[in-house]
Amino acid sequence: MSAVAAVHSSPRRVGKAGGVGADRGGPSTASILLGLVAVLCVVGVVMVGSASEVISIEQYHSPWAILIRELMWMTVGGIGLFFALRFDYHKLRQLRMPTLIGTFFLLLLVLVPGIGVAANGSSRWIGFGQFRLQPSELMKFAIVIFAADLIVRRQETGGSYRTVIGPILLVAGLACGLILMQPDMGTALVIAVIAIALLFASGVSMRPIVKVLVGLGLLAVVVGLIDPYRRARLLSFLDPTAHAAGSGYQVAQSLIGLGSGNLIGVGLGSGRLKWGALPNAHTDFIFSVIGEELGLVGAVAVLLLLVGLCWFGLQAAERAPDRFGSVLGVGLVTWLAAESFINVGAVIGLLPVTGIPLPFISFGGSSLVITMVSAGVLINIARQGAAATAPDPHGHRPRAGAPRHPVAAGSRPR
């Protein structure tokens, strides 16, 4: 048996209470995930409203303008999440190539002068007015679907690990290359983490992956140090106070805000960072505003919500009714976990500032919508996993090792 075929090859044990696929009393995994997403979205709306009122007045002459935009995108994201809940995630396998090819085309359009929309020195969007799409966000979703489908296909056909590692790293490498040209090192890093995590979850040999990681690490260092602006941003986090008047200004102000919040914060809406002291307070550095206004208690609560989302997301992946759902779930959880870790790490000065938003909480347009859709797919996996292990009308549960979906039974989609 090849290493790839090790994924889900062992039969699942079904216990007296319904086994690994059942939620033993209390709310189901899907309900918990939906509740966590809902709470995170509420926290996001409240904190964006608090953090953006000053800059909203400066730019739009209304304290509610940015909040209204956030509510608009949150509504679109909610609709996307609802459809993702109702849409059978197995059909995503049929959409993998159109989604991937279409996203690569959009990434190329972003780099075309006159078509790509530039902001803060980066060209990352296409569209007009408030209706802009960030193709690099869509690429995260496309990579997860493509890699999950490829891993399962190679497993079903008994392919070697080389037939998995090569295509996934090639596609991820091309995507990261185009995204770095925008430039957007943070999103490229997230995509690389997703690809590596999926390869690890597939059970392939880690030796070639370690070699690739070393090579990518060296390349990232070179790319980061060539450009003076990026070099300053990358090195300032090592000692932000020494660069507080320049490249380390954001991190220094962020740490001041977090420290001033103490245990319970200065009060919702009473923070001082948003009065121009901290750039991007409602986007990349919203966690600092949370720490200032809600204190250590509020910051830890938000972290626990995100950790809980990832934990129960992994539970959903482990209980998925088929191999594709399991690998897909791992990819989606890795995406959310990587963004959360990179964002919070930058805010507290442990990682360089890369412009990654905090999932569900930072102000965002297409990034928020696509993240909510991915959460809907994850909840869909949890629901189908629970349904697959639910007892039939006669009270019988699936026997151990029994296929619970046509894909798991060996049918291979074309």
ChimeraX attribute file (.defattr): number of C-alpha atoms within 10 A of each C-alpha:
attribute: neighborCount
match mode: 1-to-1
recipient: residues
	/A:1	10
	/A:2	15
	/A:3	15
	/A:4	29
	/A:5	22
	/A:6	14
	/A:7	19
	/A:8	20
	/A:9	12
	/A:10	8
	/A:11	11
	/A:12	16
	/A:13	13
	/A:14	17
	/A:15	13
	/A:16	7
	/A:17	12
	/A:18	19
	/A:19	19
	/A:20	18
	/A:21	27
	/A:22	21
	/A:23	18
	/A:24	11
	/A:25	7
	/A:26	8
	/A:27	9
	/A:28	16
	/A:29	23
	/A:30	25
	/A:31	14
	/A:32	18
	/A:33	23
	/A:34	19
	/A:35	14
	/A:36	17
	/A:37	21
	/A:38	15
	/A:39	16
	/A:40	19
	/A:41	21
	/A:42	15
	/A:43	17
	/A:44	25
	/A:45	20
	/A:46	15
	/A:47	25
	/A:48	25
	/A:49	23
	/A:50	24
	/A:51	32
	/A:52	25
	/A:53	21
	/A:54	18
	/A:55	21
	/A:56	17
	/A:57	14
	/A:58	11
	/A:59	11
	/A:60	12
	/A:61	12
	/A:62	14
	/A:63	18
	/A:64	17
	/A:65	17
	/A:66	22
	/A:67	23
	/A:68	13
	/A:69	15
	/A:70	22
	/A:71	17
	/A:72	13
	/A:73	21
	/A:74	24
	/A:75	13
	/A:76	19
	/A:77	24
	/A:78	19
	/A:79	16
	/A:80	21
	/A:81	25
	/A:82	17
	/A:83	15
	/A:84	20
	/A:85	22
	/A:86	12
	/A:87	14
	/A:88	13
	/A:89	19
	/A:90	17
	/A:91	10
	/A:92	17
	/A:93	16
	/A:94	14
	/A:95	13
	/A:96	21
	/A:97	14
	/A:98	11
	/A:99	19
	/A:100	22
	/A:101	13
	/A:102	15
	/A:103	23
	/A:104	20
	/A:105	12
	/A:106	20
	/A:107	25
	/A:108	15
	/A:109	18
	/A:110	27
	/A:111	22
	/A:112	12
	/A:113	10
	/A:114	10
	/A:115	14
	/A:116	23
	/A:117	21
	/A:118	16
	/A:119	9
	/A:120	5
	/A:121	8
	/A:122	16
	/A:123	21
	/A:124	24
	/A:125	24
	/A:126	22
	/A:127	13
	/A:128	11
	/A:129	7
	/A:130	9
	/A:131	11
	/A:132	15
	/A:133	21
	/A:134	22
	/A:135	23
	/A:136	27
	/A:137	20
	/A:138	22
	/A:139	27
	/A:140	27
	/A:141	24
	/A:142	22
	/A:143	24
	/A:144	27
	/A:145	27
	/A:146	22
	/A:147	28
	/A:148	27
	/A:149	23
	/A:150	20
	/A:151	29
	/A:152	28
	/A:153	20
	/A:154	18
	/A:155	24
	/A:156	17
	/A:157	12
	/A:158	14
	/A:159	18
	/A:160	16
	/A:161	22
	/A:162	13
	/A:163	13
	/A:164	21
	/A:165	23
	/A:166	10
	/A:167	14
	/A:168	21
	/A:169	18
	/A:170	11
	/A:171	17
	/A:172	21
	/A:173	17
	/A:174	12
	/A:175	23
	/A:176	23
	/A:177	15
	/A:178	18
	/A:179	26
	/A:180	17
	/A:181	16
	/A:182	20
	/A:183	18
	/A:184	20
	/A:185	21
	/A:186	21
	/A:187	24
	/A:188	24
	/A:189	21
	/A:190	22
	/A:191	26
	/A:192	20
	/A:193	20
	/A:194	27
	/A:195	26
	/A:196	23
	/A:197	17
	/A:198	24
	/A:199	25
	/A:200	14
	/A:201	18
	/A:202	26
	/A:203	17
	/A:204	23
	/A:205	16
	/A:206	14
	/A:207	9
	/A:208	12
	/A:209	16
	/A:210	12
	/A:211	11
	/A:212	14
	/A:213	15
	/A:214	11
	/A:215	11
	/A:216	15
	/A:217	12
	/A:218	12
	/A:219	12
	/A:220	14
	/A:221	12
	/A:222	12
	/A:223	14
	/A:224	18
	/A:225	16
	/A:226	10
	/A:227	11
	/A:228	10
	/A:229	11
	/A:230	19
	/A:231	17
	/A:232	17
	/A:233	23
	/A:234	19
	/A:235	18
	/A:236	25
	/A:237	25
	/A:238	15
	/A:239	14
	/A:240	21
	/A:241	17
	/A:242	14
	/A:243	19
	/A:244	15
	/A:245	11
	/A:246	14
	/A:247	22
	/A:248	25
	/A:249	20
	/A:250	27
	/A:251	28
	/A:252	24
	/A:253	20
	/A:254	28
	/A:255	18
	/A:256	16
	/A:257	26
	/A:258	24
	/A:259	16
	/A:260	18
	/A:261	24
	/A:262	16
	/A:263	16
	/A:264	15
	/A:265	24
	/A:266	17
	/A:267	13
	/A:268	16
	/A:269	19
	/A:270	15
	/A:271	21
	/A:272	16
	/A:273	20
	/A:274	22
	/A:275	14
	/A:276	11
	/A:277	14
	/A:278	22
	/A:279	17
	/A:280	18
	/A:281	27
	/A:282	28
	/A:283	19
	/A:284	23
	/A:285	27
	/A:286	29
	/A:287	28
	/A:288	29
	/A:289	30
	/A:290	31
	/A:291	28
	/A:292	32
	/A:293	30
	/A:294	26
	/A:295	25
	/A:296	20
	/A:297	15
	/A:298	19
	/A:299	22
	/A:300	14
	/A:301	13
	/A:302	20
	/A:303	15
	/A:304	12
	/A:305	16
	/A:306	21
	/A:307	15
	/A:308	15
	/A:309	23
	/A:310	20
	/A:311	15
	/A:312	20
	/A:313	27
	/A:314	21
	/A:315	20
	/A:316	30
	/A:317	27
	/A:318	22
	/A:319	28
	/A:320	30
	/A:321	26
	/A:322	24
	/A:323	26
	/A:324	28
	/A:325	30
	/A:326	26
	/A:327	27
	/A:328	28
	/A:329	32
	/A:330	26
	/A:331	30
	/A:332	25
	/A:333	23
	/A:334	24
	/A:335	24
	/A:336	23
	/A:337	22
	/A:338	19
	/A:339	21
	/A:340	19
	/A:341	16
	/A:342	22
	/A:343	28
	/A:344	22
	/A:345	14
	/A:346	21
	/A:347	25
	/A:348	19
	/A:349	21
	/A:350	15
	/A:351	19
	/A:352	24
	/A:353	27
	/A:354	19
	/A:355	18
	/A:356	25
	/A:357	25
	/A:358	26
	/A:359	24
	/A:360	27
	/A:361	25
	/A:362	28
	/A:363	30
	/A:364	20
	/A:365	20
	/A:366	21
	/A:367	23
	/A:368	25
	/A:369	24
	/A:370	22
	/A:371	23
	/A:372	26
	/A:373	23
	/A:374	25
	/A:375	27
	/A:376	28
	/A:377	27
	/A:378	32
	/A:379	27
	/A:380	27
	/A:381	31
	/A:382	33
	/A:383	20
	/A:384	23
	/A:385	29
	/A:386	23
	/A:387	16
	/A:388	21
	/A:389	23
	/A:390	18
	/A:391	14
	/A:392	11
	/A:393	7
	/A:394	6
	/A:395	7
	/A:396	11
	/A:397	19
	/A:398	17
	/A:399	16
	/A:400	12
	/A:401	13
	/A:402	11
	/A:403	17
	/A:404	18
	/A:405	17
	/A:406	12
	/A:407	18
	/A:408	18
	/A:409	11
	/A:410	11
	/A:411	10
	/A:412	12
	/A:413	12
	/A:414	6
